[in-house]
Amino acid sequence: MKWLQSFRMAFKSIAGNKIRATLTMLGIIIGVGAVIGMVSLIEGATRQIKDTLQGMGTNLISINVLGRGSTRTATAEEIIEFAETNSDVIEGVAPLISGTATVKYGNKNLSTNLEGTNEAYRTVRNTDIQEGRFFNALDIERRQKVVLIGTYISQELFGNTDPVGQNVKINGEIFKVIGILETKSNSTAQSGDDKVIIPYTTASRLQRNSQIRTYYVQGKTPETVDRAMQVLEAFLFKKFNSTSAYRVFNQADMLESISETTKMLTMMLGGIAGISLLVGGIGIMNIMLVTVSERTREIGIRKAIGAKRRNILGQFLIEAVVVSCIGGIIGILLGMALANGIGKLIQISASPSFDTVLMSFLFSAFVGIFFGWYPANKASKLNPIEALRVE
Amino acid sequence: MIRIENMYKIYRMGTNDVYALNGISLHIKPKEFVAIVGPSGSGKSTLMNMIGCLDTPTSGKYFLDGKEVSKLKDDALADIRNKKVGFVFQTFNLLPKLTALENVELPLVYMGLGRKEIHKLAVEALEKVGLGDRFHHKPSELSGGQQQRVAIARALSSRPSLILADEPTGALDSKSGEEIMQMIHELHKEGKTIVLITHENDIANQAERIIRIHDGIVVEESGVA
């Protein structure tokens, strides 16, 4: 018997009982839809976090100076100098002072994020300017009151006028705008474009805080990141004489721990959704058993005119698989729509990976085979005489 | 064509053994038209199941076309039913959701033929029984006589040498019954072996030979044997 004919027969028989088929599929639809929806959202969120992390710069190492357990300290100049003597593994160091500040231009006021750093920030944090110029060493050294502004600030304060060369007031002090930063995200409030950057030397005065707590260090190559971390840790230990006074970690570790977390989350949610698929499969088995007993006479007739066991087994198995696969496809579409809808609400671009879709489809087909086998096998074993006797 | 030797079929009903076939022996030659008659409970249905390879005997031998088939497994029996035996049942036994043409195609589908050949053979068979204009009717849209003709077309479509008819006129009015018997006579003339099971004497008398069954054995054979 030809496969195509078996499928045509299965479709016909399913089409002959639409309500029942739909209800049977519902379990699979909900199960697959839940898997696709949840996994898409997690994948979307992970992708976004990874993009953000990678946008921060490559080979990035962060140092947090906590100051606990030590009365000693390390100045920015010492750390930068250390980096320069280890230029075989360290590309550059950007200190970071962060806080908030009020920026004023004309009669417009804006509260925004303030960062104080140096010229190395440009490569270390992968931040470029689209107009004007970046800091130079002289700006840092001389504590110049110059500022780089994000695109959101530029839009809000200056509108159509060119900000470069204009003066703004930051916390009451006059700064000269020397450049506009490249757009990092979507130029809205609270985004990566809602900030101003000034030299850290200026910032530590402005904030009345000479202690710099964060440094971004760029390793020379991905291979030397570990070596760079080692020399940094050794240096910091010598400086602070305590391991709890500072913390050094790199971006790769962070990415890895995020991947670990989301992988576990995916597996957990996938497991829960898998249970609903299992329930859907039991539903299919239940209905197939009913179908087999309803169609005992049909089976008897088919056997009398020459259907072999495998013909009957194939017929009912294909019916079960067709039901579960159609349910799977509807579930995938539903899950994608769901992920898309929720993703729009929480601003995540959530679309399932091809692997996830393929896995879900294969799994629903497997559910059909697994739970369709018993009823189909039962049908194939029916004695034709007894089956023909049934009214 | 058919040779049955000392065949027993014993059913267990609780603690009793029921001898549906009690050492029956019979012989049917190729192209013969035989009627098997007997009261209900005589074992003639069981005999028909045996001849049609729907069931296997408890003991005894059955040669169909010179081949011993009583020991064959399910699938081998299905193959024989498919290729050598055409069934015509009292209650037609058509699949209600399929059209007349699809019903007739079914044995050919199980035979594993190609789509075009299946269609060609099924059309031929339906035209032969005079239903060339009823291809796409469901059984429920046909009269009893027409349904039985579809069943005969189905029995013919795989070109078996043996036609096994179990009370083929039992569910029909006398006019349709006569038409069906006419058709069976024609098949006999074309060289098919016909085994007709009935309890009506005037139907049985149309056969070349009558085998009477009682309590699972042959009690009388008559006719031009």
Chai-1 contact restraints between the chains, C-beta under 6 A:
chainA,res_idxA,chainB,res_idxB,connection_type,confidence,min_distance_angstrom,max_distance_angstrom,comment,restraint_id
A,M1,B,V109,contact,1.0,0.0,6.0,A-B,restraint_1
A,M1,B,G112,contact,1.0,0.0,6.0,A-B,restraint_2
A,Q5,B,V109,contact,1.0,0.0,6.0,A-B,restraint_3
A,G16,B,K97,contact,1.0,0.0,6.0,A-B,restraint_4
A,E298,B,L95,contact,1.0,0.0,6.0,A-B,restraint_5
A,I301,B,N93,contact,1.0,0.0,6.0,A-B,restraint_6
A,A304,B,F87,contact,1.0,0.0,6.0,A-B,restraint_7
A,I305,B,L106,contact,1.0,0.0,6.0,A-B,restraint_8
A,I305,B,P107,contact,1.0,0.0,6.0,A-B,restraint_9
A,G306,B,A78,contact,1.0,0.0,6.0,A-B,restraint_10
A,G306,B,R81,contact,1.0,0.0,6.0,A-B,restraint_11
A,G306,B,N82,contact,1.0,0.0,6.0,A-B,restraint_12
A,G306,B,P107,contact,1.0,0.0,6.0,A-B,restraint_13
A,G306,B,Y110,contact,1.0,0.0,6.0,A-B,restraint_14
A,A307,B,Y110,contact,1.0,0.0,6.0,A-B,restraint_15
A,K308,B,D75,contact,1.0,0.0,6.0,A-B,restraint_16
A,K308,B,A78,contact,1.0,0.0,6.0,A-B,restraint_17
A,R309,B,D74,contact,1.0,0.0,6.0,A-B,restraint_18
A,R309,B,D75,contact,1.0,0.0,6.0,A-B,restraint_19
A,N311,B,Y110,contact,1.0,0.0,6.0,A-B,restraint_20
A,P384,B,L54,contact,1.0,0.0,6.0,A-B,restraint_21
A,I385,B,N49,contact,1.0,0.0,6.0,A-B,restraint_22
A,I385,B,L54,contact,1.0,0.0,6.0,A-B,restraint_23
A,I385,B,D55,contact,1.0,0.0,6.0,A-B,restraint_24
